[in-house]
Amino acid sequence: FIEKGNLDIKRLLSSEKKKAIESALSQSNNNSLKAVKQGLGDRYSYGDIKLVLAHQRHLAKKNKSE
């Protein structure tokens, strides 16, 4: 739903969590979920990371179509 733009990520993740995950993803060379999760620690779930990845894909598609 997030990737298609049907659900706003703000309803599921705080902006602090989203920013922390985006930062970890940008520092990851291969976007390995495991590496990102290990870097973030136990306060973040794989689901949280996947939500941010879906949001990034949505933004990329949106920007590509404009």
Disulfide bonds with the S-S distance in Angstrom:
none
